[in-house]
Amino acid sequence: MTAADLQKLPRRPPDHELAYGDDPNQVAELRLPTGTGPHRIVVLIHGGCWKAEYAMFRELGPIGDALKADGIATWNIEYRRLHQPGSGWPGTYLDVGHAIDRLRTISTTYNLDLARVVVLGHSAGGHLAMWAGMRQRLSAKSPLFIENPLPVRGVINMAGTIDMRENIAHMEELCRDTVVTDMLGGTPATVPDRYGSVSAPALLPLGVPQRLIWGDHENFVPRSLADQYAAAATRAGDNVRLIVVPNTGHFEVAMPTTSAWPLVRDAIRALLQP
């Protein structure tokens, strides 16, 4: 399957579309299940090589619909993407942080359970989800630092970059653009601190449960890199599990209509348990 198959999936309008900043891309879709709550919530972060031309937040609407039917609220965020003004370093990362923290200001209105928040991302969004799980480890001197980030119960990375210092040439070949070096404004040799502040292996242990969901036909981020990270994070004391979906490629893991979905749904449910 391809990105076009993901984009063609039917989705329902969200219950609310709310801003978390002044830029037109600093918005998110809120979907709420029936009942009074408090509602468990999953933050959704879409992929698309971090590029505006490739994807936008509505692509994860079908997952939002599926979780709503399962009694789980979702906060499906948009963010500034390459090459929109303010995107890349540090803007894209700050957008993700501010979007997640916006849940604090809407939680009373929509009866959200801030003690049970999970962040899920696909592809480039999987990388951003991993970063959301590590941002409490950042130095106060980092341009990405946001004081008192909202704690999350876990992170689910569906086939997303874990270490931005690895696999650069392959990612940029498949994305048909210099997306990694554009995101960070240079190479690992020229801006090493930037790469270190967004690459999970550099900040272990993260102290947050992590689930990595990979199709066995994954072509963007090699399975070997996920294996290596899971082993290193486990040695560091983190709760990490790699879930490999048979007969599945890069895009199927983000589709609630494929065999990957029960595994994704079960990982979400488990992380949201008391």
TIDO-480241 format. One record per residue (C-alpha): residue number from 1; chain; residue in one letter; z negated, y negated, x. Coordinates in Angstrom, 3 decimals, always signed. Layout:
N
+-----+----+----+----------+----------+----------+
!   i ! ch ! aa !        Z !        Y !        X !
+-----+----+----+----------+----------+----------+
! NUM !  A !  a !        Z !        Y !        X !
...
+-----+----+----+----------+----------+----------+
This chain:
274
+-----+----+----+----------+----------+----------+
!   i ! ch ! aa !        Z !        Y !        X !
+-----+----+----+----------+----------+----------+
!   1 !  A !  m !   +0.000 !   +0.000 !   +0.000 !
!   2 !  A !  t !   +0.499 !   -3.627 !   +0.993 !
!   3 !  A !  a !   -1.035 !   -7.051 !   +0.413 !
!   4 !  A !  a !   +1.426 !   -7.499 !   -2.447 !
!   5 !  A !  d !   -0.098 !   -4.494 !   -4.244 !
!   6 !  A !  l !   -3.535 !   -6.066 !   -3.914 !
!   7 !  A !  q !   -2.262 !   -9.372 !   -5.260 !
!   8 !  A !  k !   -0.659 !   -7.715 !   -8.301 !
!   9 !  A !  l !   -3.858 !   -6.173 !   -9.634 !
!  10 !  A !  p !   -4.900 !   -7.639 !  -12.997 !
!  11 !  A !  r !   -7.966 !   -9.838 !  -13.075 !
!  12 !  A !  r !   -9.858 !  -11.703 !  -15.763 !
!  13 !  A !  p !  -10.844 !  -15.366 !  -15.547 !
!  14 !  A !  p !  -14.294 !  -15.918 !  -14.040 !
!  15 !  A !  d !  -17.155 !  -17.095 !  -16.197 !
!  16 !  A !  h !  -17.500 !  -20.216 !  -14.072 !
!  17 !  A !  e !  -15.730 !  -21.871 !  -11.148 !
!  18 !  A !  l !  -18.161 !  -24.026 !   -9.180 !
!  19 !  A !  a !  -17.890 !  -26.226 !   -6.107 !
!  20 !  A !  y !  -20.123 !  -25.902 !   -3.073 !
!  21 !  A !  g !  -18.542 !  -28.838 !   -1.189 !
!  22 !  A !  d !  -16.121 !  -31.732 !   -1.546 !
!  23 !  A !  d !  -12.962 !  -30.045 !   -0.239 !
!  24 !  A !  p !  -10.724 !  -28.463 !   -2.924 !
!  25 !  A !  n !  -11.114 !  -25.121 !   -1.119 !
!  26 !  A !  q !  -14.907 !  -25.233 !   -1.195 !
!  27 !  A !  v !  -15.191 !  -23.485 !   -4.552 !
!  28 !  A !  a !  -16.284 !  -20.092 !   -5.825 !
!  29 !  A !  e !  -15.859 !  -17.920 !   -8.897 !
!  30 !  A !  l !  -19.037 !  -16.767 !  -10.618 !
!  31 !  A !  r !  -18.876 !  -13.663 !  -12.799 !
!  32 !  A !  l !  -21.950 !  -12.699 !  -14.800 !
!  33 !  A !  p !  -22.688 !   -9.380 !  -16.503 !
!  34 !  A !  t !  -24.090 !   -9.178 !  -20.002 !
!  35 !  A !  g !  -27.835 !   -9.450 !  -20.423 !
!  36 !  A !  t !  -30.353 !  -12.078 !  -19.479 !
!  37 !  A !  g !  -30.925 !  -11.027 !  -15.879 !
!  38 !  A !  p !  -32.152 !  -11.717 !  -13.312 !
!  39 !  A !  h !  -28.774 !  -10.623 !  -12.007 !
!  40 !  A !  r !  -28.213 !   -8.860 !   -8.721 !
!  41 !  A !  i !  -25.333 !  -10.553 !   -6.943 !
!  42 !  A !  v !  -22.559 !   -9.679 !   -4.502 !
!  43 !  A !  v !  -20.862 !  -12.416 !   -2.500 !
!  44 !  A !  l !  -17.149 !  -11.601 !   -2.145 !
!  45 !  A !  i !  -15.093 !  -12.880 !   +0.814 !
!  46 !  A !  h !  -11.354 !  -12.295 !   +0.749 !
!  47 !  A !  g !   -9.112 !  -11.606 !   +3.735 !
!  48 !  A !  g !   -5.577 !  -12.597 !   +4.646 !
!  49 !  A !  c !   -5.720 !  -13.164 !   +8.419 !
!  50 !  A !  w !   -7.793 !  -16.310 !   +7.736 !
!  51 !  A !  k !   -4.490 !  -17.999 !   +6.747 !
!  52 !  A !  a !   -3.909 !  -20.153 !   +3.666 !
!  53 !  A !  e !   -0.358 !  -18.821 !   +3.323 !
!  54 !  A !  y !   -1.487 !  -15.208 !   +3.051 !
!  55 !  A !  a !   -4.330 !  -15.008 !   +0.552 !
!  56 !  A !  m !   -6.899 !  -16.740 !   -1.595 !
!  57 !  A !  f !  -10.105 !  -15.853 !   -3.387 !
!  58 !  A !  r !   -8.513 !  -14.658 !   -6.593 !
!  59 !  A !  e !   -7.412 !  -11.470 !   -4.805 !
!  60 !  A !  l !  -10.960 !  -10.133 !   -5.037 !
!  61 !  A !  g !  -11.195 !  -10.982 !   -8.732 !
!  62 !  A !  p !  -10.569 !   -7.330 !   -9.683 !
!  63 !  A !  i !  -13.610 !   -6.267 !   -7.669 !
!  64 !  A !  g !  -15.566 !   -9.013 !   -9.414 !
!  65 !  A !  d !  -14.458 !   -7.651 !  -12.780 !
!  66 !  A !  a !  -15.428 !   -4.090 !  -11.819 !
!  67 !  A !  l !  -18.870 !   -5.140 !  -10.638 !
!  68 !  A !  k !  -19.442 !   -7.275 !  -13.727 !
!  69 !  A !  a !  -18.760 !   -4.181 !  -15.833 !
!  70 !  A !  d !  -21.293 !   -2.356 !  -13.644 !
!  71 !  A !  g !  -23.975 !   -4.943 !  -14.388 !
!  72 !  A !  i !  -23.699 !   -6.886 !  -11.126 !
!  73 !  A !  a !  -22.892 !  -10.588 !  -10.763 !
!  74 !  A !  t !  -20.397 !  -11.780 !   -8.149 !
!  75 !  A !  w !  -19.871 !  -15.041 !   -6.250 !
!  76 !  A !  n !  -16.256 !  -14.890 !   -5.076 !
!  77 !  A !  i !  -15.871 !  -17.644 !   -2.497 !
!  78 !  A !  e !  -12.917 !  -19.632 !   -1.240 !
!  79 !  A !  y !  -13.009 !  -21.295 !   +2.160 !
!  80 !  A !  r !  -10.827 !  -23.504 !   +4.335 !
!  81 !  A !  r !   -8.180 !  -21.326 !   +5.948 !
!  82 !  A !  l !   -5.733 !  -21.785 !   +8.820 !
!  83 !  A !  h !   -4.142 !  -24.318 !   +9.051 !
!  84 !  A !  q !   -5.835 !  -26.470 !   +6.438 !
!  85 !  A !  p !   -7.802 !  -29.556 !   +7.542 !
!  86 !  A !  g !  -11.266 !  -28.581 !   +8.727 !
!  87 !  A !  s !  -10.493 !  -24.866 !   +9.040 !
!  88 !  A !  g !  -11.188 !  -22.624 !  +12.003 !
!  89 !  A !  w !  -14.061 !  -23.502 !  +14.310 !
!  90 !  A !  p !  -16.576 !  -24.419 !  +13.039 !
!  91 !  A !  g !  -15.397 !  -25.297 !   +9.520 !
!  92 !  A !  t !  -14.441 !  -21.884 !   +8.133 !
!  93 !  A !  y !  -17.741 !  -20.343 !   +9.221 !
!  94 !  A !  l !  -19.771 !  -23.260 !   +7.899 !
!  95 !  A !  d !  -17.959 !  -22.952 !   +4.571 !
!  96 !  A !  v !  -19.094 !  -19.337 !   +4.274 !
!  97 !  A !  g !  -22.678 !  -20.270 !   +5.120 !
!  98 !  A !  h !  -22.815 !  -23.201 !   +2.710 !
!  99 !  A !  a !  -21.180 !  -21.147 !   -0.059 !
! 100 !  A !  i !  -23.819 !  -18.439 !   +0.243 !
! 101 !  A !  d !  -26.660 !  -20.951 !   +0.378 !
! 102 !  A !  r !  -25.285 !  -22.659 !   -2.759 !
! 103 !  A !  l !  -26.663 !  -19.686 !   -4.689 !
! 104 !  A !  r !  -30.103 !  -21.249 !   -4.304 !
! 105 !  A !  t !  -29.127 !  -24.306 !   -6.340 !
! 106 !  A !  i !  -27.489 !  -22.351 !   -9.177 !
! 107 !  A !  s !  -29.875 !  -19.406 !   -9.334 !
! 108 !  A !  t !  -32.123 !  -20.853 !  -12.042 !
! 109 !  A !  t !  -29.237 !  -21.931 !  -14.273 !
! 110 !  A !  y !  -27.582 !  -18.498 !  -14.141 !
! 111 !  A !  n !  -30.706 !  -16.379 !  -13.590 !
! 112 !  A !  l !  -29.617 !  -14.877 !  -10.283 !
! 113 !  A !  d !  -31.899 !  -12.576 !   -8.321 !
! 114 !  A !  l !  -31.936 !  -14.154 !   -4.851 !
! 115 !  A !  a !  -33.985 !  -11.241 !   -3.518 !
! 116 !  A !  r !  -31.020 !   -8.928 !   -4.105 !
! 117 !  A !  v !  -27.916 !  -10.469 !   -2.551 !
! 118 !  A !  v !  -25.259 !   -8.448 !   -0.714 !
! 119 !  A !  v !  -22.236 !   -9.878 !   +1.107 !
! 120 !  A !  l !  -18.955 !   -7.948 !   +0.961 !
! 121 !  A !  g !  -15.719 !   -8.883 !   +2.690 !
! 122 !  A !  h !  -12.290 !   -7.357 !   +3.209 !
! 123 !  A !  s !  -10.172 !   -7.643 !   +6.351 !
! 124 !  A !  a !  -10.575 !  -11.183 !   +7.755 !
! 125 !  A !  g !  -13.229 !  -11.612 !   +5.070 !
! 126 !  A !  g !  -14.988 !   -8.536 !   +6.431 !
! 127 !  A !  h !  -15.390 !  -10.400 !   +9.696 !
! 128 !  A !  l !  -16.808 !  -13.401 !   +7.829 !
! 129 !  A !  a !  -19.183 !  -11.108 !   +5.929 !
! 130 !  A !  m !  -20.431 !   -9.688 !   +9.234 !
! 131 !  A !  w !  -20.985 !  -13.228 !  +10.461 !
! 132 !  A !  a !  -22.947 !  -14.028 !   +7.306 !
! 133 !  A !  g !  -25.243 !  -11.147 !   +8.222 !
! 134 !  A !  m !  -25.804 !  -12.420 !  +11.751 !
! 135 !  A !  r !  -26.175 !  -16.160 !  +11.226 !
! 136 !  A !  q !  -29.971 !  -16.006 !  +11.179 !
! 137 !  A !  r !  -29.648 !  -14.917 !  +14.841 !
! 138 !  A !  l !  -27.865 !  -18.107 !  +15.916 !
! 139 !  A !  s !  -29.437 !  -20.637 !  +18.233 !
! 140 !  A !  a !  -30.369 !  -23.974 !  +16.693 !
! 141 !  A !  k !  -28.014 !  -25.509 !  +19.256 !
! 142 !  A !  s !  -24.993 !  -23.692 !  +17.832 !
! 143 !  A !  p !  -22.459 !  -25.768 !  +15.843 !
! 144 !  A !  l !  -22.625 !  -22.934 !  +13.278 !
! 145 !  A !  f !  -26.386 !  -23.183 !  +12.817 !
! 146 !  A !  i !  -27.660 !  -23.827 !   +9.282 !
! 147 !  A !  e !  -31.414 !  -24.011 !   +8.918 !
! 148 !  A !  n !  -33.102 !  -21.396 !   +6.717 !
! 149 !  A !  p !  -30.031 !  -19.380 !   +5.628 !
! 150 !  A !  l !  -30.344 !  -17.391 !   +2.430 !
! 151 !  A !  p !  -31.486 !  -13.861 !   +3.360 !
! 152 !  A !  v !  -29.187 !  -11.032 !   +2.319 !
! 153 !  A !  r !  -30.008 !   -7.409 !   +1.570 !
! 154 !  A !  g !  -26.973 !   -6.088 !   +3.392 !
! 155 !  A !  v !  -23.407 !   -6.575 !   +4.524 !
! 156 !  A !  i !  -20.347 !   -4.506 !   +3.628 !
! 157 !  A !  n !  -17.376 !   -4.901 !   +5.957 !
! 158 !  A !  m !  -14.201 !   -3.353 !   +4.586 !
! 159 !  A !  a !  -11.813 !   -3.004 !   +7.551 !
! 160 !  A !  g !  -12.625 !   -6.374 !   +9.092 !
! 161 !  A !  t !  -12.869 !   -7.525 !  +12.689 !
! 162 !  A !  i !  -16.315 !   -6.854 !  +14.115 !
! 163 !  A !  d !  -15.902 !   -8.284 !  +17.607 !
! 164 !  A !  m !  -13.493 !  -11.222 !  +17.910 !
! 165 !  A !  r !  -13.308 !  -10.583 !  +21.652 !
! 166 !  A !  e !  -11.563 !   -7.251 !  +21.066 !
! 167 !  A !  n !   -8.187 !   -6.264 !  +19.580 !
! 168 !  A !  i !   -6.823 !   -9.830 !  +19.744 !
! 169 !  A !  a !   -3.217 !   -9.064 !  +20.663 !
! 170 !  A !  h !   -2.935 !   -6.351 !  +18.004 !
! 171 !  A !  m !   -4.423 !   -8.515 !  +15.251 !
! 172 !  A !  e !   -2.178 !  -11.433 !  +16.108 !
! 173 !  A !  e !   +0.873 !   -9.171 !  +16.160 !
! 174 !  A !  l !   +0.142 !   -7.804 !  +12.673 !
! 175 !  A !  c !   -0.786 !  -11.258 !  +11.342 !
! 176 !  A !  r !   +2.382 !  -12.723 !  +12.921 !
! 177 !  A !  d !   +0.421 !  -15.689 !  +14.237 !
! 178 !  A !  t !   -2.171 !  -16.627 !  +16.844 !
! 179 !  A !  v !   -4.900 !  -16.366 !  +14.235 !
! 180 !  A !  v !   -7.836 !  -15.290 !  +16.402 !
! 181 !  A !  t !   -7.356 !  -17.924 !  +19.072 !
! 182 !  A !  d !   -6.570 !  -20.532 !  +16.413 !
! 183 !  A !  m !   -9.769 !  -19.668 !  +14.525 !
! 184 !  A !  l !  -11.898 !  -20.201 !  +17.606 !
! 185 !  A !  g !   -9.876 !  -22.888 !  +19.330 !
! 186 !  A !  g !   -9.185 !  -20.939 !  +22.500 !
! 187 !  A !  t !   -9.440 !  -17.572 !  +24.208 !
! 188 !  A !  p !  -12.573 !  -15.619 !  +25.141 !
! 189 !  A !  a !  -12.098 !  -16.935 !  +28.675 !
! 190 !  A !  t !  -11.888 !  -20.608 !  +27.656 !
! 191 !  A !  v !  -14.517 !  -20.726 !  +24.860 !
! 192 !  A !  p !  -16.763 !  -17.694 !  +25.457 !
! 193 !  A !  d !  -19.758 !  -19.164 !  +23.620 !
! 194 !  A !  r !  -17.753 !  -19.478 !  +20.427 !
! 195 !  A !  y !  -16.688 !  -15.842 !  +20.548 !
! 196 !  A !  g !  -20.253 !  -14.771 !  +21.282 !
! 197 !  A !  s !  -21.615 !  -16.611 !  +18.258 !
! 198 !  A !  v !  -19.269 !  -14.865 !  +15.794 !
! 199 !  A !  s !  -19.108 !  -11.356 !  +17.305 !
! 200 !  A !  a !  -21.755 !   -8.972 !  +16.022 !
! 201 !  A !  p !  -22.117 !   -6.915 !  +19.244 !
! 202 !  A !  a !  -23.196 !  -10.056 !  +21.101 !
! 203 !  A !  l !  -26.123 !  -10.659 !  +18.714 !
! 204 !  A !  l !  -27.539 !   -7.181 !  +18.152 !
! 205 !  A !  p !  -29.791 !   -6.272 !  +16.524 !
! 206 !  A !  l !  -28.773 !   -8.195 !  +13.422 !
! 207 !  A !  g !  -31.746 !   -6.985 !  +11.393 !
! 208 !  A !  v !  -29.601 !   -6.540 !   +8.269 !
! 209 !  A !  p !  -28.276 !   -3.229 !   +6.891 !
! 210 !  A !  q !  -24.536 !   -2.900 !   +7.467 !
! 211 !  A !  r !  -21.940 !   -0.638 !   +5.873 !
! 212 !  A !  l !  -18.518 !   -0.377 !   +7.476 !
! 213 !  A !  i !  -15.836 !   +1.032 !   +5.166 !
! 214 !  A !  w !  -12.651 !   +2.148 !   +6.867 !
! 215 !  A !  g !   -9.629 !   +4.023 !   +5.548 !
! 216 !  A !  d !   -8.556 !   +6.898 !   +7.742 !
! 217 !  A !  h !   -5.094 !   +5.249 !   +7.899 !
! 218 !  A !  e !   -6.469 !   +1.834 !   +8.910 !
! 219 !  A !  n !   -3.997 !   -0.077 !  +11.076 !
! 220 !  A !  f !   -5.483 !   -3.557 !  +11.619 !
! 221 !  A !  v !   -8.828 !   -2.678 !  +13.216 !
! 222 !  A !  p !   -8.849 !   +0.708 !  +14.987 !
! 223 !  A !  r !  -11.441 !   +3.211 !  +13.814 !
! 224 !  A !  s !  -12.567 !   +3.599 !  +17.431 !
! 225 !  A !  l !  -13.891 !   +0.016 !  +17.437 !
! 226 !  A !  a !  -15.891 !   +0.661 !  +14.272 !
! 227 !  A !  d !  -17.280 !   +3.884 !  +15.790 !
! 228 !  A !  q !  -18.301 !   +2.090 !  +18.980 !
! 229 !  A !  y !  -20.007 !   -0.704 !  +17.105 !
! 230 !  A !  a !  -21.864 !   +1.600 !  +14.716 !
! 231 !  A !  a !  -23.231 !   +3.557 !  +17.676 !
! 232 !  A !  a !  -24.267 !   +0.421 !  +19.579 !
! 233 !  A !  a !  -25.895 !   -1.178 !  +16.531 !
! 234 !  A !  t !  -27.802 !   +2.012 !  +15.744 !
! 235 !  A !  r !  -29.085 !   +2.193 !  +19.319 !
! 236 !  A !  a !  -30.226 !   -1.423 !  +18.952 !
! 237 !  A !  g !  -32.257 !   -0.468 !  +15.875 !
! 238 !  A !  d !  -29.983 !   -1.643 !  +13.060 !
! 239 !  A !  n !  -29.353 !   +0.328 !   +9.875 !
! 240 !  A !  v !  -25.600 !   +0.899 !  +10.138 !
! 241 !  A !  r !  -23.343 !   +3.457 !   +8.497 !
! 242 !  A !  l !  -19.604 !   +3.947 !   +8.917 !
! 243 !  A !  i !  -17.950 !   +5.308 !   +5.761 !
! 244 !  A !  v !  -14.431 !   +6.683 !   +6.273 !
! 245 !  A !  v !  -12.240 !   +7.061 !   +3.171 !
! 246 !  A !  p !   -9.670 !   +9.890 !   +3.327 !
! 247 !  A !  n !   -5.968 !   +9.179 !   +2.728 !
! 248 !  A !  t !   -6.594 !   +5.427 !   +2.613 !
! 249 !  A !  g !   -5.101 !   +2.423 !   +4.395 !
! 250 !  A !  h !   -6.085 !   -1.177 !   +5.010 !
! 251 !  A !  f !   -5.533 !   -2.603 !   +1.534 !
! 252 !  A !  e !   -6.651 !   +0.312 !   -0.636 !
! 253 !  A !  v !  -10.283 !   -0.126 !   +0.414 !
! 254 !  A !  a !  -10.312 !   -3.461 !   -1.472 !
! 255 !  A !  m !   -8.846 !   -2.073 !   -4.704 !
! 256 !  A !  p !  -11.143 !   -0.886 !   -7.510 !
! 257 !  A !  t !   -8.279 !   +1.316 !   -8.728 !
! 258 !  A !  t !   -8.199 !   +3.657 !   -5.709 !
! 259 !  A !  s !  -10.268 !   +6.583 !   -4.451 !
! 260 !  A !  a !  -12.099 !   +4.179 !   -2.132 !
! 261 !  A !  w !  -13.807 !   +2.345 !   -4.971 !
! 262 !  A !  p !  -16.543 !   +4.889 !   -5.841 !
! 263 !  A !  l !  -17.646 !   +4.824 !   -2.194 !
! 264 !  A !  v !  -17.638 !   +1.023 !   -2.104 !
! 265 !  A !  r !  -19.485 !   +0.811 !   -5.419 !
! 266 !  A !  d !  -22.106 !   +3.339 !   -4.303 !
! 267 !  A !  a !  -22.688 !   +1.404 !   -1.064 !
! 268 !  A !  i !  -23.207 !   -1.785 !   -3.073 !
! 269 !  A !  r !  -25.596 !   -0.109 !   -5.503 !
! 270 !  A !  a !  -27.650 !   +1.400 !   -2.683 !
! 271 !  A !  l !  -28.031 !   -1.907 !   -0.826 !
! 272 !  A !  l !  -29.092 !   -3.683 !   -4.024 !
! 273 !  A !  q !  -31.833 !   -1.180 !   -4.849 !
! 274 !  A !  p !  -35.438 !   -2.476 !   -4.728 !
+-----+----+----+----------+----------+----------+
